[in-house]
Amino acid sequence: MPVPRTPDPVQAPPLRRQEAERRLHSAIVRGELAPGERLPEDELATWLGVSRTPVREALGRLAAAGLVTIDANRGARVAPLDPAEMLDLVQVSRQLVLLAQRLAAERATDVELHALRVHHETRVAALRAGDVGAVERGALAFHTTILRASRNQELQRVYPMVFPRLERVFRVAYPEWLQEDGVEVDGMILVALEARDPAAVLRVSGRGWDTLEANIRTRADQFVADAATRAAAIADDDAAGVDAEGAA
């Protein structure tokens, strides 16, 4: 959808850039701002209730994360979703996640395993209650704990660089993973972690990644067609904007 016109004030000045970035990140990852969508700084500033400076800073950080593209002539846009690039990202992310899980099976403390059990049980309860947001927050807490339990500082530095784009791919290609499928598989991963069985962790975790890759390949033609349709619609909107400016 286009950038909303209604102002939506964010938090106090010290948090404006961070909050603007968070709101934009969420809108892009959830598909509220579609691939290829224009991101005019003035419209975003009005929507978020901030000046253009924090918007510009937020767009720069989102561009560094691969969620936004910035062109000197065309301005900022939501980054496109290309099936080949999606597969490349998934293949790299898979290795990072499996490494974190294998190391966690070997290195996690009893306290961390208990925390994982609590996170998982919270997600199960949220899923039964139909609380989508709580399920997703629980997933983030669960996997963040695994990453920390890996005790690998370089892995903890690199993984956040790919996670925003990976979350977007999951939402498009395997949305069930964010809810019931992810909860089920993570429950089995947890059992393997508690048994301190790295091989079992990798076997279980690999199923979800296999499904994600298969979904991307199966739906590749549809992704391309959807992208072409969106690009045509955006081009029409851009042309209409130019005509309106010329008439003014």
C-alpha positions as CSV (number, residue, x, y, z in Angstrom):
1,M,0.0,0.0,0.0
2,P,1.2,3.6,-0.4
3,V,2.6,5.5,2.5
4,P,-0.3,6.4,4.9
5,R,-1.4,10.0,4.8
6,T,-2.5,10.1,8.5
7,P,0.1,11.3,10.9
8,D,1.1,8.6,13.4
9,P,3.3,10.3,16.1
10,V,6.2,8.3,17.4
11,Q,8.1,8.5,20.7
12,A,10.0,11.3,22.4
13,P,12.9,13.0,20.4
14,P,15.8,10.8,21.6
15,L,14.0,7.8,20.2
16,R,12.7,9.3,17.0
17,R,15.3,7.8,14.6
18,Q,15.1,4.4,16.2
19,E,11.3,4.4,16.4
20,A,11.0,5.6,12.8
21,E,13.3,2.8,11.7
22,R,11.4,0.2,13.7
23,R,8.1,1.3,12.2
24,L,9.4,1.4,8.6
25,H,11.1,-2.0,9.1
26,S,7.9,-3.5,10.3
27,A,5.8,-2.1,7.5
28,I,8.3,-3.4,4.9
29,V,8.8,-6.9,6.4
30,R,5.0,-7.3,6.9
31,G,4.3,-6.2,3.3
32,E,2.3,-3.1,4.3
33,L,4.8,-1.3,2.0
34,A,5.1,-3.4,-1.1
35,P,8.3,-4.2,-3.0
36,G,9.2,-1.3,-5.3
37,E,7.0,1.1,-3.4
38,R,8.2,4.7,-3.4
39,L,9.3,6.0,0.0
40,P,9.1,9.9,-0.2
41,E,10.8,11.4,2.8
42,D,8.1,14.1,3.2
43,E,5.2,11.6,3.2
44,L,7.0,9.3,5.6
45,A,7.8,12.2,7.9
46,T,4.1,13.2,8.0
47,W,3.0,9.6,8.6
48,L,5.5,9.1,11.4
49,G,5.1,12.5,13.0
50,V,8.8,13.4,12.8
51,S,11.1,15.6,10.7
52,R,12.7,14.4,7.5
53,T,16.1,14.0,9.3
54,P,15.3,10.9,11.3
55,V,13.4,9.5,8.3
56,R,16.5,10.0,6.1
57,E,18.7,8.3,8.8
58,A,16.2,5.4,9.1
59,L,16.1,4.9,5.3
60,G,19.9,4.8,5.3
61,R,20.0,2.1,7.9
62,L,17.3,0.1,6.2
63,A,19.2,0.4,2.9
64,A,22.3,-1.1,4.7
65,A,20.0,-4.0,5.9
66,G,18.9,-4.7,2.3
67,L,15.3,-3.7,2.8
68,V,15.4,-0.3,0.9
69,T,17.1,0.8,-2.2
70,I,18.2,4.4,-2.6
71,D,18.8,6.0,-6.1
72,A,20.1,9.5,-6.5
73,N,17.5,10.2,-9.2
74,R,14.5,8.0,-8.2
75,G,14.8,8.3,-4.4
76,A,14.1,5.6,-1.9
77,R,12.0,2.5,-2.6
78,V,11.2,-0.7,-0.9
79,A,13.7,-3.3,-2.1
80,P,12.3,-5.8,-4.6
81,L,11.9,-9.6,-3.9
82,D,13.7,-11.7,-6.5
83,P,13.4,-15.5,-6.3
84,A,17.1,-16.1,-7.1
85,E,18.2,-13.6,-4.5
86,M,15.8,-15.1,-2.0
87,L,17.3,-18.5,-2.5
88,D,20.8,-17.1,-2.1
89,L,19.8,-15.5,1.2
90,V,18.1,-18.6,2.5
91,Q,21.1,-20.8,1.7
92,V,23.5,-18.5,3.6
93,S,21.0,-18.0,6.5
94,R,20.5,-21.7,6.8
95,Q,24.2,-22.3,7.4
96,L,24.3,-19.5,10.0
97,V,21.2,-20.8,11.9
98,L,22.3,-24.4,11.8
99,L,25.7,-23.4,13.1
100,A,24.2,-21.5,16.0
101,Q,21.9,-24.4,16.8
102,R,24.7,-26.9,16.7
103,L,26.9,-24.8,19.0
104,A,24.0,-24.2,21.3
105,A,23.4,-27.9,21.7
106,E,27.0,-28.2,22.8
107,R,27.4,-25.0,24.9
108,A,24.0,-23.9,26.3
109,T,23.8,-23.6,30.0
110,D,21.0,-25.1,32.1
111,V,19.7,-21.6,32.6
112,E,19.5,-20.9,28.9
113,L,17.8,-24.3,28.2
114,H,15.2,-23.3,30.9
115,A,14.7,-20.0,29.2
116,L,14.2,-21.7,25.9
117,R,11.6,-24.0,27.5
118,V,9.8,-21.0,28.9
119,H,9.8,-19.1,25.5
120,H,8.5,-22.2,23.7
121,E,5.7,-22.9,26.2
122,T,4.7,-19.2,26.0
123,R,4.5,-19.5,22.2
124,V,2.4,-22.6,22.4
125,A,-0.1,-20.9,24.8
126,A,-0.1,-17.8,22.5
127,L,-0.8,-20.0,19.4
128,R,-3.7,-21.6,21.2
129,A,-5.1,-18.2,22.2
130,G,-4.7,-16.9,18.6
131,D,-2.3,-14.2,19.7
132,V,-0.2,-13.8,16.5
133,G,2.0,-11.0,17.8
134,A,2.9,-13.0,21.0
135,V,3.8,-16.0,18.9
136,E,6.2,-14.0,16.8
137,R,7.7,-12.2,19.7
138,G,8.3,-15.6,21.4
139,A,10.0,-16.9,18.2
140,L,12.4,-13.9,18.3
141,A,13.2,-14.5,22.0
142,F,13.6,-18.3,21.4
143,H,16.1,-17.9,18.5
144,T,17.9,-14.9,20.1
145,T,18.5,-17.2,23.1
146,I,19.9,-19.9,20.9
147,L,22.2,-17.4,19.1
148,R,23.5,-16.2,22.5
149,A,24.0,-19.8,23.7
150,S,26.2,-20.5,20.7
151,R,29.0,-18.5,22.5
152,N,30.2,-17.4,19.0
153,Q,30.8,-13.6,18.9
154,E,31.3,-13.5,15.2
155,L,28.1,-15.4,14.5
156,Q,26.3,-13.0,16.8
157,R,27.7,-10.1,14.8
158,V,26.9,-11.4,11.4
159,Y,23.5,-13.0,11.8
160,P,21.6,-9.7,12.6
161,M,22.8,-8.5,9.2
162,V,20.7,-11.1,7.3
163,F,17.8,-11.5,9.7
164,P,15.6,-8.6,8.5
165,R,15.6,-9.8,4.9
166,L,15.2,-13.4,6.0
167,E,12.1,-12.6,8.0
168,R,10.6,-10.9,5.0
169,V,11.3,-14.0,2.9
170,F,9.6,-16.3,5.4
171,R,6.5,-14.0,5.5
172,V,6.2,-14.2,1.7
173,A,7.2,-17.8,1.0
174,Y,6.4,-19.7,4.2
175,P,4.1,-17.7,6.4
176,E,3.0,-20.9,8.3
177,W,6.5,-21.0,9.7
178,L,5.8,-17.9,11.7
179,Q,3.0,-19.6,13.5
180,E,2.0,-23.3,13.8
181,D,4.8,-24.9,11.7
182,G,7.5,-22.9,13.4
183,V,6.2,-23.6,16.9
184,E,6.0,-27.4,16.1
185,V,9.5,-27.6,14.7
186,D,11.1,-25.4,17.4
187,G,9.5,-27.7,20.0
188,M,11.4,-30.6,18.4
189,I,14.6,-28.5,18.2
190,L,14.2,-27.7,21.9
191,V,13.9,-31.4,22.8
192,A,17.2,-32.1,20.9
193,L,18.9,-29.1,22.5
194,E,17.9,-30.4,26.0
195,A,19.3,-33.8,25.0
196,R,22.5,-32.0,23.9
197,D,22.2,-33.8,20.6
198,P,23.7,-31.6,17.8
199,A,22.9,-34.2,15.1
200,A,19.3,-34.3,16.0
201,V,19.0,-30.6,16.1
202,L,20.4,-30.3,12.6
203,R,18.0,-33.1,11.3
204,V,14.9,-31.4,12.7
205,S,15.9,-27.9,11.8
206,G,16.7,-28.8,8.2
207,R,13.1,-29.7,7.5
208,G,11.9,-26.2,7.8
209,W,14.7,-24.9,5.6
210,D,13.9,-27.6,3.0
211,T,10.3,-26.5,2.9
212,L,11.2,-22.8,2.6
213,E,13.5,-23.5,-0.3
214,A,11.0,-25.7,-2.0
215,N,8.3,-23.0,-1.6
216,I,10.5,-20.4,-3.2
217,R,11.2,-22.6,-6.2
218,T,7.6,-23.7,-6.6
219,R,6.3,-20.1,-6.4
220,A,9.1,-18.4,-8.4
221,D,7.0,-17.7,-11.5
222,Q,4.3,-16.2,-9.3
223,F,6.8,-14.0,-7.5
224,V,8.1,-12.7,-10.8
225,A,4.5,-12.1,-12.1
226,D,3.5,-10.3,-8.9
227,A,6.7,-8.2,-9.1
228,A,5.9,-7.2,-12.8
229,T,2.3,-6.3,-11.8
230,R,3.5,-4.1,-8.9
231,A,6.2,-2.5,-11.1
232,A,3.6,-1.6,-13.7
233,A,1.3,-0.1,-11.1
234,I,4.1,1.8,-9.5
235,A,5.2,3.2,-12.9
236,D,1.6,4.3,-13.5
237,D,1.5,6.0,-10.2
238,D,4.9,7.7,-10.8
239,A,3.7,8.9,-14.2
240,A,0.5,10.3,-12.7
241,G,2.6,12.1,-10.1
242,V,4.7,13.7,-12.7
243,D,1.6,14.8,-14.7
244,A,0.1,16.3,-11.6
245,E,3.3,18.2,-10.8
246,G,3.4,19.5,-14.4
247,A,-0.2,20.6,-14.3
248,A,0.5,22.5,-11.0
